[in-house]
Amino acid sequence: HDTLDLLLVCLGDEGPNKCLGTAKIRFSGYQKDPKKVAQFYQAADVFLHAAKIEADTFPTTILEALACGTPVVATAVGGIPEQIEDGVTGFLVPPGDTKAMAEAVMKLLTDDALRMGLGRNAAEDAQMRFNLNKQVDAYLEWYGELLAN
């Protein structure tokens, strides 16, 4: 039975580095520099977003990971299903279903072609749907509709 050496990097959190079996957990703390944050996303094989509640309406971190070409595994709560196309740019799992989350992560970590394909799709989709100019145009159009009414 093969085992994977895993490194889980937690951005934004502080804590002591730990080891759990073959998995290493490293805390890098809050990163102010967007370029440095992008380097973390680009170095990652998978971005994991385990939100528990609907309060996570439209997390920027998911958009950042997608834009960097990193496939995302996230819980299907709040606005997250609007960000991730399940099976195309990442995987959505039910909240609290740790088994489904682990299976989705392992699927990506053990299938290079799938992981790279989803990463390419993620970057293309983020550029197409969430680029700054498109978002500005959408807001201006919406404000115009509000003012017209």
C-alpha positions in Angstrom: 0.0 0.0 0.0 1.5 3.3 -1.1 1.5 6.3 1.1 1.8 9.9 0.2 4.0 12.4 2.0 1.7 15.3 2.5 2.5 18.9 3.4 -0.5 21.0 4.5 0.3 24.7 4.6 -2.1 26.9 6.5 -2.0 30.5 5.4 -3.4 33.1 7.8 -3.1 30.9 10.8 -0.5 30.8 13.5 0.4 27.7 15.4 3.1 25.1 16.1 4.2 23.0 13.1 3.0 19.4 13.6 3.3 15.9 12.1 0.4 13.5 11.8 1.7 10.2 10.4 3.3 11.1 7.0 1.5 14.4 6.9 3.3 17.6 7.9 1.3 20.7 8.9 3.0 24.1 8.6 1.6 27.4 9.7 2.8 30.4 7.7 0.7 33.1 9.3 -1.0 36.0 7.5 0.7 37.0 4.2 0.2 40.7 3.2 2.0 40.6 -0.1 -0.4 39.3 -2.9 2.5 38.1 -4.9 3.7 35.9 -2.1 0.2 34.5 -1.6 0.0 33.7 -5.3 3.3 31.8 -5.0 1.7 29.6 -2.3 -1.3 28.9 -4.5 0.9 28.2 -7.5 3.1 25.8 -5.5 0.1 23.9 -4.2 -1.3 20.8 -5.8 -4.7 21.4 -4.3 -6.4 24.2 -2.4 -8.7 23.0 0.4 -11.5 25.2 1.7 -13.5 23.5 4.4 -16.2 26.0 5.3 -18.8 24.7 7.8 -21.5 27.3 7.5 -23.4 29.3 5.0 -21.6 32.5 6.2 -18.9 31.9 3.7 -20.8 33.7 1.0 -18.2 34.1 -1.8 -14.6 33.5 -0.5 -11.9 35.4 -2.3 -9.4 32.7 -1.4 -11.2 30.3 -3.7 -11.1 32.8 -6.6 -7.4 33.4 -6.0 -6.6 29.7 -6.0 -8.6 29.2 -9.2 -6.9 32.1 -10.9 -3.5 30.6 -10.1 -4.5 27.4 -11.7 -4.9 25.4 -8.5 -7.8 23.0 -8.4 -10.0 23.5 -5.3 -11.8 21.0 -3.0 -14.4 22.9 -1.0 -17.6 22.4 0.9 -20.8 23.2 -1.0 -22.0 26.0 1.2 -22.9 29.7 0.6 -21.7 31.0 -2.7 -19.0 28.4 -3.1 -21.0 26.3 -5.6 -21.1 29.4 -7.9 -17.3 29.6 -7.9 -16.4 26.0 -8.5 -17.6 23.9 -11.4 -17.7 20.4 -9.8 -15.5 18.0 -11.6 -14.3 20.7 -14.0 -12.4 23.3 -11.8 -12.4 21.3 -8.6 -14.7 19.3 -6.4 -17.6 20.2 -4.1 -18.3 18.1 -1.1 -21.1 18.2 1.5 -20.3 20.2 4.7 -19.0 18.1 7.5 -18.3 15.1 5.2 -14.6 14.6 5.9 -14.6 11.3 4.1 -15.8 12.9 0.8 -13.3 15.7 1.2 -10.4 13.3 1.8 -11.5 11.2 -1.2 -11.6 14.3 -3.5 -8.2 15.4 -2.3 -6.7 12.0 -2.8 -8.3 11.7 -6.2 -6.4 14.9 -7.3 -3.1 13.9 -5.6 -3.0 10.5 -7.2 -4.1 11.5 -10.7 -1.6 14.0 -12.3 -3.6 14.3 -15.5 -6.8 15.0 -13.7 -5.2 17.5 -11.3 -3.4 19.4 -14.2 -6.5 19.4 -16.3 -8.7 20.8 -13.5 -5.9 23.4 -12.8 -5.9 24.5 -16.4 -9.7 24.7 -16.4 -9.6 26.6 -13.1 -7.3 29.3 -14.5 -9.3 29.7 -17.7 -12.6 29.8 -15.9 -11.4 32.4 -13.4 -10.1 34.6 -16.2 -13.3 34.3 -18.1 -15.8 34.7 -15.3 -14.0 36.7 -12.5 -11.5 39.0 -14.1 -11.6 42.6 -12.8 -12.8 44.3 -16.0 -15.7 41.9 -16.3 -16.7 42.4 -12.7 -16.5 46.2 -13.0 -18.7 46.0 -16.1 -21.2 43.8 -14.4 -21.5 46.1 -11.4 -21.9 49.2 -13.6 -24.6 47.4 -15.5 -26.4 46.5 -12.3 -26.1 50.0 -10.9 -27.5 51.3 -14.2 -30.5 49.0 -13.8 -31.0 50.2 -10.2 -30.9 53.8 -11.2 -33.3 53.2 -14.1 -35.9 51.8 -11.7 
